[in-house]
Amino acid sequence: MISTIRTNIAAAAVAAAIGGSALAQPAETIPDSQTVRNVVLVHGAFADGSGWRAVYDDLTARGYRVSIVQNPLTSFEDDVNATRRILARQDGPAILVGHSYGGAVITEAGGDAKVAGLVYVAAFSPDVGQSVGSLLAEIPAPALVVDAAPDGFGFVQMETFKDGFAGDTSDADAAFLRDSQVPIALSAFGTPVTQAAWRTKPSWAIVPTQDRAIDPRLLRQMAQKIGADVVEVEASHVPFLTQPRAVADVIDKAARAASAGGGSAQ
């Protein structure tokens, strides 16, 4: 029988934590003189890469080469490896962008030598030893409700999807997102990161002020901790859908700053 997990999803995720030492790889940096023309986009839980389409169109029109990671959402390690696989295909330095749970993925994978900067879009930015679940335990989600299946995967609850995940989309778009959502292995929320790329790479953070999946207070707290350049937008948890130009502008800003050798790396 399917059980409902409300804001206490954090506790369940922490309980599902597994070791992640095999994920760690040496962090490297790239020469500041290289121009950044590549962008790698990483989606979060309950979604796939198609949601980035408007941001992709905007950035490619500006001359960027954009690649989109399709996370399998079968484990945190699988998602990190999927991201590293796409980074390996880049022909030069790249800005690595993560949405929501994808922020934890880019935090782990972002130590790659090709990553010039990190952009967190309504995203988690854990430190070493932290997980998505442990961060949610500090400040729970305002409205996100997840149904957990017996096999350990979870979906956003159908009846509350729009309010919890995509409040500023149309009813039709919210219904499509709800009905096409991709389940995630809930153990991924409990897996701690083994390296924090934001400690060595400049970072930017987009904070949607109407986010009901991650409390904006938590988003601001994380962004401040990592020393990110913060931009707030009036949007729900999916600003890449409802405010794609604003998201593309921040990514463009990050690429320009990284090309010039600037940023907010600690």
C-alpha positions in Angstrom: 0.0 0.0 0.0 1.3 3.4 -0.9 2.1 5.6 2.1 2.0 9.4 2.2 5.1 11.3 3.3 4.5 14.9 4.0 7.2 17.3 5.2 8.7 14.6 7.3 10.2 13.2 4.0 13.5 14.4 5.4 13.5 11.9 8.2 12.7 9.0 5.9 15.4 10.1 3.5 18.0 10.3 6.2 17.1 6.9 7.4 17.7 5.6 3.9 21.2 7.1 3.7 23.9 5.0 2.3 27.7 5.5 2.1 29.0 7.6 -0.8 32.8 7.4 -0.5 33.0 5.8 -3.9 31.6 9.0 -5.5 34.6 11.1 -4.5 37.0 12.3 -7.2 39.8 14.8 -6.9 38.6 18.4 -7.4 40.4 20.3 -10.1 40.3 23.8 -11.5 40.6 25.1 -15.0 42.7 28.0 -16.3 41.0 31.3 -15.9 42.0 32.4 -19.4 39.6 29.9 -21.1 36.4 31.2 -22.5 33.3 29.4 -21.2 30.8 28.6 -24.0 29.5 25.3 -22.7 26.5 24.8 -20.4 25.4 21.6 -18.8 21.9 21.5 -17.3 20.9 18.9 -14.6 17.3 18.4 -13.7 16.0 17.5 -10.3 13.6 14.8 -8.8 10.2 14.0 -10.3 11.2 15.5 -13.7 13.4 14.9 -16.8 15.6 17.1 -18.9 12.8 18.3 -21.3 11.8 21.0 -18.8 14.9 22.9 -19.6 13.7 23.5 -23.2 13.0 27.3 -22.9 16.3 27.9 -21.2 18.1 25.7 -23.8 16.6 27.8 -26.6 17.5 31.1 -25.0 21.1 30.0 -24.3 21.7 28.4 -27.7 20.4 31.7 -29.3 23.1 33.5 -27.4 25.8 31.2 -28.8 26.2 28.7 -26.0 26.6 24.9 -26.6 24.1 23.4 -24.2 23.9 19.8 -23.0 21.2 18.3 -20.9 21.8 15.5 -18.4 19.0 12.9 -18.2 19.3 11.7 -14.6 18.0 8.1 -14.2 16.9 9.0 -10.6 17.7 5.4 -9.6 20.4 6.4 -7.0 22.4 9.4 -6.2 25.5 7.7 -7.5 23.8 6.9 -10.8 22.8 10.6 -11.2 26.3 11.8 -10.4 27.8 9.4 -12.9 25.2 10.5 -15.6 26.4 14.1 -15.0 30.1 13.2 -15.2 29.4 11.3 -18.5 28.0 14.5 -20.1 30.8 16.7 -18.7 33.3 14.3 -20.3 31.8 15.2 -23.7 32.4 18.9 -23.4 35.0 20.4 -25.6 36.1 23.0 -23.1 35.1 24.6 -19.7 31.4 24.6 -18.8 28.9 26.1 -16.4 27.2 23.3 -14.5 23.6 24.1 -13.6 21.4 22.1 -11.2 17.7 22.4 -10.2 16.4 21.3 -6.9 17.8 17.8 -6.0 20.1 18.3 -9.1 21.9 20.9 -6.9 23.2 18.0 -4.7 24.3 16.2 -7.9 26.3 19.2 -9.2 27.8 19.7 -5.8 29.3 16.2 -6.0 30.1 16.2 -9.7 31.2 19.8 -10.0 34.8 19.1 -8.9 35.4 18.0 -12.5 38.2 19.9 -14.2 35.9 21.1 -17.0 33.5 22.9 -14.5 34.2 26.6 -14.4 31.2 27.6 -12.2 28.0 26.3 -10.6 24.5 27.7 -10.9 21.9 26.5 -8.3 18.3 27.0 -9.5 15.9 26.5 -6.6 18.5 23.9 -5.6 20.1 22.2 -2.6 23.8 22.9 -2.1 24.9 20.5 0.6 28.3 20.4 2.3 30.3 17.3 2.7 28.4 14.8 4.9 25.0 16.5 4.2 22.2 15.2 2.1 19.0 16.6 0.6 17.2 14.8 3.5 19.3 16.3 6.2 18.9 19.8 4.8 15.1 19.3 4.7 15.2 18.2 8.3 16.5 21.7 9.2 13.7 23.5 7.4 11.0 21.2 6.0 9.3 21.8 2.6 6.3 24.1 2.9 3.9 22.1 0.8 5.6 19.2 -1.1 3.9 15.9 -0.5 5.5 12.7 -1.7 3.9 9.3 -2.0 6.4 6.5 -1.3 5.8 3.1 -3.1 6.9 -0.2 -1.5 9.8 -0.4 -3.9 11.4 2.7 -2.4 10.6 5.1 -5.2 8.5 8.2 -4.7 6.1 10.5 -6.7 4.8 13.9 -5.8 1.2 13.4 -4.6 -1.2 13.9 -7.5 -3.8 16.1 -5.6 -1.2 18.6 -4.3 1.2 18.6 -7.3 0.5 22.1 -8.5 0.6 23.8 -5.1 3.7 22.0 -4.0 5.7 21.9 -7.2 4.5 24.3 -9.9 2.2 26.9 -8.5 2.8 29.6 -11.1 2.2 27.4 -14.1 -1.1 27.0 -15.9 -3.5 24.3 -14.8 -2.8 22.4 -18.1 1.0 22.7 -17.7 0.8 21.6 -14.1 -1.3 18.6 -15.1 1.2 17.6 -17.7 4.1 17.9 -15.3 2.1 15.9 -12.7 1.2 13.1 -15.2 4.7 12.8 -16.7 6.7 13.0 -13.5 9.6 10.6 -13.1 9.8 8.7 -9.8 13.0 8.9 -7.8 14.6 6.4 -5.5 14.1 8.0 -2.1 17.4 6.7 -0.9 19.0 9.4 -3.1 17.6 12.0 -0.8 19.5 10.4 2.1 22.9 9.9 0.4 25.4 12.4 1.7 27.8 14.2 -0.7 31.5 13.3 -0.4 32.8 16.6 -1.9 31.5 20.1 -2.2 32.4 21.6 -5.5 31.3 25.1 -4.4 34.3 25.3 -2.0 36.6 25.5 -5.0 34.3 26.8 -7.8 32.4 30.1 -8.1 28.7 29.8 -7.6 25.4 31.5 -8.3 22.0 30.8 -6.9 18.5 31.6 -8.1 15.9 31.8 -5.2 12.2 31.7 -6.2 10.3 33.7 -3.7 7.2 31.6 -4.0 8.9 28.2 -3.8 6.7 25.6 -2.0 8.9 22.6 -2.5 12.0 24.1 -0.9 11.4 26.9 1.7 13.0 30.1 0.4 14.5 30.6 3.8 16.5 27.4 3.3 17.5 28.4 -0.2 18.8 31.7 1.1 20.6 30.0 4.0 22.3 27.6 1.7 23.2 30.3 -0.8 24.7 32.5 1.9 26.7 29.6 3.2 28.3 28.8 -0.1 29.0 32.5 -0.9 26.9 32.4 -4.0 25.9 35.4 -6.1 22.1 35.4 -5.4 19.3 36.4 -7.7 15.7 36.3 -6.4 12.8 35.8 -8.8 9.1 35.8 -8.3 8.4 32.2 -9.2 7.5 28.8 -7.9 9.8 25.8 -7.7 10.1 25.7 -11.5 11.5 29.1 -12.6 13.2 27.4 -15.6 9.7 26.9 -16.9 8.0 30.2 -15.9 11.0 32.6 -15.8 13.4 31.0 -18.4 14.9 34.4 -19.4 15.8 35.2 -15.8 17.4 31.8 -15.4 19.3 32.1 -18.7 20.5 35.6 -17.7 22.1 34.2 -14.5 23.8 31.3 -16.4 25.1 33.8 -19.0 26.3 36.0 -16.2 28.1 33.1 -14.6 29.8 32.1 -17.9 31.0 35.7 -18.5 32.3 36.0 -15.0 34.1 32.6 -15.2 35.6 33.6 -18.6 37.0 36.7 -17.0 38.3 34.8 -14.0 35.7 36.2 -11.6 33.2 34.6 -9.4 32.4 33.8 -5.8 34.6 30.8 -5.1 35.5 30.4 -1.4 
